């Protein structure tokens, strides 16, 4: 992140002393280790609209990140890049985990409040398959986590800001203090400007037009028939297939305008945005938690089985009851519960309710079962994620058979679609969502993704209609006011 105003704002005497002391300790540690280390300074920033902060401070050539689940009261935004961690291949999660572990072990964080802080944070995501195409996913890696230059985290207890930098062993303290102080000043000044609403900063959406694709409705119905036949004649029980929708806009769409719509319309979903530094990036509103890490407790969600919402309460209840008692939908859901349980049970005690419940969103309702894992001993977050991805909710069951079929039937590169996106910190805490109901923005072009689970008795027309409904969140976010 490049800052053109290099004159540091005035800090209070106490704050300058805390920051200077922290920088001196970081330099001592860097010299002792004889390598660079991550340094973060935390401070209370008061209230502000985090989407407005990102729109005002996040530059299109920088890493940018947004994360919010309004129903949980949690929002997080960040920008700039202090250090980027990447990996590829089948072991991309654990390979990245080893590098990240060393960096976070060395890292130092302090600030206004006494006691350990939770910084630095690492933000990013992963590809669905081992590799991804650079043409369709510019700037993205199969595994990518970024230590941002600035981050603001807001929950029901308040707003915490962190500014970060990389400290070199041979640096002098003055320039390091100045770098952090300038970031603090920009954040505080913009927070006062933005206030608690981002509406005035966000431009209207441009007009868009849908482009024809080779996997349009007719072709996709045939894809579903082929998948169904493979299931009926082989050992495969379920495969999750997706299709893409390509749009071209008359102007460059604002991801921030789309994010505002998504967070307002889908408060029970994870609204996310990741731009690796190429201008627009990947965004969505996912209903599905991949995993949340808190100490030795790992929370996961099995989400599979879908029905539309009704046009009135009676119809809506009828759809919900049908979903709860449908043999097809319950079987599809059971594959996901069993897949998650078998993946994580070697590492501790797994528990979940016997019966699923309904998750009612704005446009769809799903079967959902929360799954909890109590680890027998500490385990690296990313190693566990490697064992878990992909769940049968986004891949199929059995996993290997489903993953071999998907590339033969889908006509696009999934990239980060249907893979984990989220954050973790130096304490080993973190949360990742499955990147569903999502799309990638490139200049004036947008590609949206939506999919569904195919089983032996799936009906192609109904599966197509399900994907059409799943496109609606992002199409709605693109609507003109």
Secondary structure in CASP SS format (residue, H / E / C, confidence):
PFRMAT SS
TARGET T0000
AUTHOR 0000-0000-0000
METHOD secondary structure of the structure
MODEL  1
X C 1.00
X C 1.00
X C 1.00
X C 1.00
X C 1.00
X C 1.00
X C 1.00
X C 1.00
X C 1.00
X C 1.00
X C 1.00
X C 1.00
X H 1.00
X H 1.00
X H 1.00
X H 1.00
X H 1.00
X H 1.00
X H 1.00
X H 1.00
X H 1.00
X H 1.00
X H 1.00
X H 1.00
X H 1.00
X H 1.00
X H 1.00
X H 1.00
X H 1.00
X H 1.00
X H 1.00
X H 1.00
X H 1.00
X C 1.00
X C 1.00
X C 1.00
X E 1.00
X E 1.00
X E 1.00
X E 1.00
X E 1.00
X E 1.00
X E 1.00
X E 1.00
X C 1.00
X C 1.00
X C 1.00
X C 1.00
X C 1.00
X H 1.00
X H 1.00
X H 1.00
X H 1.00
X H 1.00
X H 1.00
X H 1.00
X H 1.00
X C 1.00
X C 1.00
X C 1.00
X C 1.00
X C 1.00
X C 1.00
X E 1.00
X E 1.00
X E 1.00
X E 1.00
X E 1.00
X E 1.00
X H 1.00
X H 1.00
X H 1.00
X C 1.00
X E 1.00
X E 1.00
X E 1.00
X E 1.00
X E 1.00
X E 1.00
X C 1.00
X C 1.00
X C 1.00
X E 1.00
X E 1.00
X E 1.00
X E 1.00
X E 1.00
X C 1.00
X C 1.00
X C 1.00
X C 1.00
X H 1.00
X H 1.00
X H 1.00
X H 1.00
X H 1.00
X H 1.00
X H 1.00
X H 1.00
X H 1.00
X H 1.00
X H 1.00
X H 1.00
X H 1.00
X H 1.00
X H 1.00
X C 1.00
X E 1.00
X E 1.00
X E 1.00
X E 1.00
X C 1.00
X C 1.00
X C 1.00
X C 1.00
X C 1.00
X C 1.00
X C 1.00
X C 1.00
X C 1.00
X E 1.00
X E 1.00
X E 1.00
X E 1.00
X E 1.00
X E 1.00
X C 1.00
X C 1.00
X C 1.00
X C 1.00
X C 1.00
X C 1.00
X C 1.00
X C 1.00
X C 1.00
X C 1.00
X C 1.00
X C 1.00
X C 1.00
X C 1.00
X C 1.00
X C 1.00
X E 1.00
X E 1.00
X E 1.00
X E 1.00
X E 1.00
X C 1.00
X C 1.00
X E 1.00
X E 1.00
X E 1.00
X E 1.00
X E 1.00
X E 1.00
X C 1.00
X C 1.00
X E 1.00
X E 1.00
X E 1.00
X E 1.00
X E 1.00
X E 1.00
X E 1.00
X E 1.00
X E 1.00
X E 1.00
X C 1.00
X C 1.00
X C 1.00
X C 1.00
X C 1.00
X H 1.00
X H 1.00
X H 1.00
X H 1.00
X H 1.00
X H 1.00
X H 1.00
X H 1.00
X H 1.00
X H 1.00
X H 1.00
X H 1.00
X H 1.00
X H 1.00
X H 1.00
X H 1.00
X H 1.00
X H 1.00
X H 1.00
X H 1.00
X H 1.00
X H 1.00
X C 1.00
X C 1.00
X C 1.00
X C 1.00
X H 1.00
X H 1.00
X H 1.00
X C 1.00
X C 1.00
X C 1.00
X C 1.00
X C 1.00
X C 1.00
X E 1.00
X E 1.00
X E 1.00
X C 1.00
X C 1.00
X C 1.00
X C 1.00
X C 1.00
X C 1.00
X H 1.00
X H 1.00
X H 1.00
X H 1.00
X H 1.00
X H 1.00
X H 1.00
X H 1.00
X H 1.00
X H 1.00
X H 1.00
X H 1.00
X H 1.00
X H 1.00
X H 1.00
X H 1.00
X H 1.00
X C 1.00
X C 1.00
X C 1.00
X C 1.00
X E 1.00
X E 1.00
X E 1.00
X E 1.00
X E 1.00
X E 1.00
X E 1.00
X E 1.00
X E 1.00
X E 1.00
X E 1.00
X E 1.00
X C 1.00
X C 1.00
X C 1.00
X C 1.00
X C 1.00
X H 1.00
X H 1.00
X H 1.00
X H 1.00
X H 1.00
X H 1.00
X H 1.00
X H 1.00
X H 1.00
X H 1.00
X H 1.00
X C 1.00
X C 1.00
X C 1.00
X C 1.00
X E 1.00
X E 1.00
X E 1.00
X E 1.00
X E 1.00
X E 1.00
X C 1.00
X C 1.00
X C 1.00
X C 1.00
X C 1.00
X E 1.00
X E 1.00
X E 1.00
X E 1.00
X E 1.00
X E 1.00
X C 1.00
X C 1.00
X E 1.00
X E 1.00
X E 1.00
X E 1.00
X E 1.00
X E 1.00
X C 1.00
X C 1.00
X E 1.00
X E 1.00
X E 1.00
X E 1.00
X E 1.00
X E 1.00
X E 1.00
X E 1.00
X E 1.00
X E 1.00
X E 1.00
X E 1.00
X C 1.00
X C 1.00
X C 1.00
X C 1.00
X H 1.00
X H 1.00
X H 1.00
X H 1.00
X H 1.00
X H 1.00
X H 1.00
X H 1.00
X H 1.00
X H 1.00
X H 1.00
X H 1.00
X H 1.00
X C 1.00
X H 1.00
X H 1.00
X H 1.00
X H 1.00
X H 1.00
X H 1.00
X H 1.00
X H 1.00
X H 1.00
X H 1.00
X H 1.00
X H 1.00
X H 1.00
X H 1.00
X H 1.00
X H 1.00
X H 1.00
X H 1.00
X H 1.00
X H 1.00
X H 1.00
X E 1.00
X E 1.00
X E 1.00
X E 1.00
X E 1.00
X C 1.00
X C 1.00
X C 1.00
X C 1.00
X E 1.00
X E 1.00
X E 1.00
X E 1.00
X C 1.00
X C 1.00
X C 1.00
X E 1.00
X E 1.00
X E 1.00
X E 1.00
X E 1.00
X E 1.00
X E 1.00
X E 1.00
X E 1.00
X E 1.00
X E 1.00
X E 1.00
X C 1.00
X C 1.00
X C 1.00
X C 1.00
X C 1.00
X H 1.00
X H 1.00
X H 1.00
X H 1.00
X H 1.00
X H 1.00
X H 1.00
X H 1.00
X C 1.00
X C 1.00
X C 1.00
X C 1.00
X C 1.00
X C 1.00
X C 1.00
X E 1.00
X E 1.00
X C 1.00
X H 1.00
X H 1.00
X H 1.00
X H 1.00
X H 1.00
X H 1.00
X H 1.00
X H 1.00
X H 1.00
X H 1.00
X H 1.00
X C 1.00
X C 1.00
X C 1.00
X C 1.00
X C 1.00
X C 1.00
X C 1.00
X C 1.00
X C 1.00
X C 1.00
X E 1.00
X E 1.00
X E 1.00
X E 1.00
X E 1.00
X E 1.00
X C 1.00
X C 1.00
X C 1.00
X C 1.00
X E 1.00
X E 1.00
X E 1.00
X E 1.00
X E 1.00
X C 1.00
X C 1.00
X C 1.00
X E 1.00
X E 1.00
X E 1.00
X E 1.00
X E 1.00
X C 1.00
X C 1.00
X E 1.00
X E 1.00
X E 1.00
X E 1.00
X E 1.00
X E 1.00
X E 1.00
X E 1.00
X E 1.00
X E 1.00
X C 1.00
X C 1.00
X C 1.00
X C 1.00
X C 1.00
X H 1.00
X H 1.00
X H 1.00
X H 1.00
X H 1.00
X H 1.00
X H 1.00
X H 1.00
X H 1.00
X H 1.00
X H 1.00
X C 1.00
X H 1.00
X H 1.00
X H 1.00
X H 1.00
X H 1.00
X H 1.00
X C 1.00
X C 1.00
X C 1.00
X C 1.00
END
